[in-house]
Amino acid sequence: MIKTLTSLLFICCFHFSFPLTAATKPDLLLAEVYNGNIDVQQYWVSEKLDGVRAFWDGKQLISRGGNLIAAPQWFVADFPAQKLDGELWLGRNKFAETLSIVSKTTPLDSEWQQIRYYIFELPDAKDTFTERIEVMQRLVQQQNSRYLTLVPQFRVADNAALLAKLSELEQAGAEGLMLHQQNALYQTGRSSDLLKLKSYQDTEAEVTGYRPGKGKYQGMVGALIVKTPEGKEFAIGSGLTDALRQTPPEIGTVITYRYNGYTNNGIPRFARFLRVRQEF
């Protein structure tokens, strides 16, 4: 009964209520994983935002998956004609809410007023990344849009300072850090010029069932039963909000979870739900 009810509720709450409008899928710069074998003084560092990545082609916003984002006209009215790459961001640990807002084909003004477009790249620009930061700063100042802002970029002295900053931001709810090589020219595809750093590992698994909740979670889902691509099944209860326990991802949904290593049986340690995989 709980599977049927919660699956139906999830379809209403988490799946897109309207058909998406396809656009040309943007070719973007993608990050590799930081491995510690770099001179961090050669990199700019920024917080890794857990928003919805969006490409501005000079006229419209397009998702990483190649769907048009129906932003209100007043939201993008003061955006430049120049191409931009960034994140539509509501705040830390609010990915689900952000995705719900920006995936609607009929936008709600009251929801979009909470969103900001944080830019971190200038696609097709010919300058180094350091020079591109200066151009982005000028763009944001010139456009004078309350909805357009720049992801803050900063420096660290060494790897110890980098890890200390990572710990500080993660404790405040951040997802991690991004490192961008200062002299890198713009390119698309996965590149070591852009690195992502998190204190934990994350990967994906498919929801195969539910474990009933107990105590204060009576009548709700206590944990998701998931299966890895390698066929390992285990439960994830940590990280689930009350809303997710009431309307959990339907069976067959792919989720992203974080973990810290593996047990002797190959089961992820300290698995914690992060989000439903972004298909948008």
C-alpha positions as CSV (number, residue, x, y, z in Angstrom):
1,M,0.0,0.0,0.0
2,I,2.7,2.5,1.0
3,K,4.6,1.7,-2.3
4,T,1.5,2.5,-4.4
5,L,0.5,5.6,-2.5
6,T,3.9,7.1,-2.3
7,S,4.7,6.4,-5.9
8,L,1.6,8.2,-7.0
9,L,2.4,11.1,-4.8
10,F,5.9,11.3,-6.1
11,I,4.8,11.5,-9.7
12,C,2.7,14.5,-8.7
13,C,5.4,16.2,-6.7
14,F,8.7,15.4,-8.3
15,H,8.1,14.6,-12.0
16,F,7.6,17.4,-14.4
17,S,4.0,18.3,-14.8
18,F,4.4,19.8,-18.2
19,P,6.2,18.6,-21.4
20,L,9.7,20.1,-21.8
21,T,10.7,22.1,-24.9
22,A,13.8,20.7,-26.5
23,A,16.6,22.9,-27.7
24,T,20.2,22.3,-28.9
25,K,22.1,20.6,-26.1
26,P,24.9,22.9,-25.1
27,D,28.5,21.7,-25.3
28,L,30.0,22.7,-22.0
29,L,33.2,22.5,-20.0
30,L,33.1,19.6,-17.5
31,A,35.2,19.0,-14.4
32,E,37.5,16.2,-13.5
33,V,38.1,15.1,-9.9
34,Y,40.8,16.8,-7.8
35,N,43.6,14.4,-6.8
36,G,45.9,16.7,-4.8
37,N,48.7,16.6,-7.3
38,I,48.6,20.2,-8.4
39,D,50.0,23.6,-7.4
40,V,46.9,25.3,-6.0
41,Q,48.4,28.7,-6.3
42,Q,47.8,28.3,-10.0
43,Y,44.1,27.9,-9.5
44,W,41.1,30.0,-8.7
45,V,38.7,28.4,-6.2
46,S,35.0,28.8,-5.8
47,E,32.1,27.1,-4.0
48,K,30.5,24.2,-5.9
49,L,26.8,25.3,-6.1
50,D,24.1,22.6,-5.9
51,G,21.8,24.3,-8.3
52,V,20.6,23.7,-11.9
53,R,23.2,24.3,-14.5
54,A,22.0,26.7,-17.2
55,F,23.6,27.9,-20.4
56,W,22.6,31.4,-21.6
57,D,22.9,31.6,-25.4
58,G,22.3,35.4,-25.5
59,K,18.6,35.0,-25.8
60,Q,17.4,32.1,-23.6
61,L,18.4,29.8,-20.9
62,I,19.0,26.1,-21.8
63,S,19.5,23.3,-19.4
64,R,22.6,21.0,-19.6
65,G,20.2,18.3,-20.9
66,G,19.2,20.5,-23.8
67,N,15.8,21.8,-22.6
68,L,14.6,25.4,-22.7
69,I,14.2,26.9,-19.3
70,A,11.0,29.0,-19.2
71,A,12.4,31.9,-17.1
72,P,10.1,34.9,-16.8
73,Q,11.0,37.7,-19.3
74,W,11.6,40.1,-16.4
75,F,14.2,37.7,-15.0
76,V,16.4,37.7,-18.1
77,A,15.5,41.2,-19.3
78,D,18.9,42.7,-18.3
79,F,21.1,39.7,-19.3
80,P,23.8,40.4,-21.9
81,A,23.8,39.2,-25.5
82,Q,27.0,37.4,-24.6
83,K,26.9,33.6,-23.9
84,L,27.1,32.7,-20.2
85,D,27.5,29.4,-18.3
86,G,26.3,29.2,-14.7
87,E,23.9,27.8,-12.1
88,L,20.3,28.8,-11.3
89,W,20.6,28.7,-7.5
90,L,18.2,29.0,-4.6
91,G,20.6,28.3,-1.8
92,R,22.5,25.5,-0.2
93,N,20.7,22.1,0.1
94,K,17.8,23.4,-2.0
95,F,18.4,21.5,-5.2
96,A,15.0,19.8,-5.3
97,E,13.2,23.1,-4.8
98,T,15.3,24.8,-7.4
99,L,14.7,22.0,-10.0
100,S,10.9,22.2,-9.3
101,I,10.9,25.9,-10.0
102,V,13.0,26.1,-13.1
103,S,11.5,23.0,-14.8
104,K,8.0,24.3,-15.1
105,T,7.0,25.5,-18.6
106,T,4.6,28.0,-16.9
107,P,6.9,29.9,-14.5
108,L,5.6,31.3,-11.3
109,D,6.9,34.8,-10.7
110,S,6.8,34.4,-6.9
111,E,9.1,31.4,-7.2
112,W,11.5,32.9,-9.7
113,Q,12.0,36.0,-7.6
114,Q,13.9,33.8,-5.2
115,I,16.3,32.5,-7.9
116,R,19.6,34.0,-8.9
117,Y,21.8,33.1,-11.9
118,Y,25.3,32.6,-10.7
119,I,27.7,32.7,-13.7
120,F,31.2,31.1,-13.7
121,E,32.2,30.9,-17.3
122,L,32.1,32.7,-20.7
123,P,31.7,30.1,-23.4
124,D,33.7,30.8,-26.6
125,A,35.8,33.6,-25.0
126,K,39.4,33.7,-26.1
127,D,40.9,35.0,-22.8
128,T,42.6,33.1,-20.0
129,F,40.3,32.2,-17.0
130,T,41.8,35.1,-15.0
131,E,40.9,37.5,-17.7
132,R,37.5,35.9,-18.1
133,I,36.8,36.6,-14.4
134,E,37.4,40.3,-15.0
135,V,35.1,40.3,-18.0
136,M,32.4,38.6,-16.0
137,Q,32.8,41.1,-13.2
138,R,32.3,44.0,-15.7
139,L,29.3,42.3,-17.3
140,V,27.5,41.9,-14.0
141,Q,28.2,45.5,-13.0
142,Q,27.2,46.9,-16.4
143,Q,24.0,44.8,-16.8
144,N,22.9,45.8,-13.3
145,S,20.5,42.9,-13.0
146,R,19.4,41.9,-9.5
147,Y,19.1,38.3,-10.8
148,L,22.6,38.1,-12.4
149,T,25.6,37.6,-10.2
150,L,29.1,36.1,-10.3
151,V,30.2,33.0,-8.4
152,P,32.9,34.4,-6.1
153,Q,36.4,33.3,-7.0
154,F,39.2,33.3,-4.5
155,R,42.8,32.1,-3.9
156,V,44.3,29.7,-1.3
157,A,48.0,29.5,-0.3
158,D,48.4,25.7,-0.4
159,N,46.7,22.3,-0.2
160,A,46.3,22.6,3.6
161,A,44.5,25.9,3.2
162,L,42.3,24.4,0.4
163,L,41.2,21.5,2.6
164,A,40.6,23.8,5.5
165,K,38.3,25.9,3.3
166,L,36.6,22.8,2.1
167,S,35.8,21.7,5.6
168,E,34.6,25.2,6.6
169,L,32.2,25.4,3.6
170,E,30.9,21.8,3.9
171,Q,30.1,22.4,7.5
172,A,28.1,25.4,6.4
173,G,26.1,23.2,4.0
174,A,28.2,23.6,0.8
175,E,28.5,20.7,-1.7
176,G,32.3,21.2,-2.2
177,L,34.8,23.3,-4.2
178,M,35.7,24.0,-7.8
179,L,39.2,24.8,-8.9
180,H,39.9,26.5,-12.3
181,Q,43.4,26.8,-13.8
182,Q,44.1,30.5,-14.0
183,N,45.7,30.4,-17.4
184,A,43.3,28.0,-19.1
185,L,41.7,29.0,-22.3
186,Y,38.1,28.1,-22.8
187,Q,37.3,24.6,-24.1
188,T,34.4,22.2,-23.9
189,G,34.3,18.6,-22.7
190,R,35.9,17.1,-19.6
191,S,39.1,18.8,-18.7
192,S,41.7,18.9,-15.9
193,D,41.7,22.7,-16.2
194,L,38.5,22.4,-14.1
195,L,38.5,20.3,-11.0
196,K,35.9,19.4,-8.4
197,L,36.7,18.7,-4.8
198,K,34.5,17.1,-2.1
199,S,35.4,15.4,1.1
200,Y,33.1,12.5,0.3
201,Q,32.4,10.2,-2.7
202,D,29.1,10.2,-4.5
203,T,27.5,7.9,-7.1
204,E,24.2,6.7,-8.2
205,A,21.8,3.8,-7.5
206,E,18.3,2.7,-8.5
207,V,15.4,2.7,-6.0
208,T,14.0,-0.8,-5.8
209,G,11.8,-0.6,-2.7
210,Y,11.1,1.0,0.6
211,R,11.6,0.2,4.3
212,P,8.7,1.3,6.5
213,G,9.4,4.0,9.0
214,K,9.2,3.5,12.8
215,G,8.6,5.9,15.7
216,K,8.1,9.4,14.5
217,Y,8.3,8.1,10.9
218,Q,5.4,5.7,11.4
219,G,3.3,5.7,8.2
220,M,6.2,7.1,6.2
221,V,9.2,5.6,4.5
222,G,12.1,4.9,6.9
223,A,14.6,4.1,4.2
224,L,15.0,3.6,0.4
225,I,16.1,0.2,-0.8
226,V,18.5,0.8,-3.6
227,K,20.6,-1.3,-6.0
228,T,24.0,-0.3,-7.5
229,P,24.9,-0.9,-11.1
230,E,27.0,-3.8,-9.8
231,G,23.9,-5.4,-8.2
232,K,24.6,-4.6,-4.5
233,E,21.4,-3.8,-2.6
234,F,21.3,-1.8,0.6
235,A,19.2,0.8,2.5
236,I,19.6,4.6,2.6
237,G,17.7,6.4,5.3
238,S,20.0,9.2,6.2
239,G,19.5,12.4,4.3
240,L,15.8,11.9,3.6
241,T,13.7,14.9,4.6
242,D,10.2,14.5,6.0
243,A,8.8,15.5,2.7
244,L,10.8,12.8,0.9
245,R,9.7,10.2,3.5
246,Q,6.1,11.1,2.8
247,T,6.5,11.2,-1.0
248,P,9.7,9.2,-1.9
249,P,11.2,8.7,-5.3
250,E,9.2,6.0,-7.2
251,I,10.6,2.6,-7.8
252,G,13.0,2.7,-10.8
253,T,14.1,6.3,-10.1
254,V,17.9,6.8,-10.1
255,I,19.2,8.7,-7.1
256,T,22.6,10.2,-6.2
257,Y,24.0,9.4,-2.7
258,R,27.2,10.2,-0.9
259,Y,29.3,7.7,1.0
260,N,32.7,7.2,2.6
261,G,34.4,4.0,1.3
262,Y,33.1,0.5,1.3
263,T,32.6,-2.4,3.8
264,N,34.3,-5.7,3.4
265,N,31.1,-6.9,1.5
266,G,31.4,-4.0,-1.0
267,I,28.5,-2.0,0.5
268,P,29.0,1.8,0.6
269,R,29.7,3.1,4.1
270,F,27.6,5.9,5.7
271,A,25.4,6.2,2.6
272,R,23.4,9.5,2.6
273,F,20.7,10.5,0.1
274,L,21.7,13.6,-1.9
275,R,19.1,14.1,-4.6
276,V,17.1,12.5,-7.4
277,R,19.3,12.4,-10.5
278,Q,18.8,15.5,-12.6
279,E,17.3,14.5,-15.9
280,F,16.5,18.1,-16.8
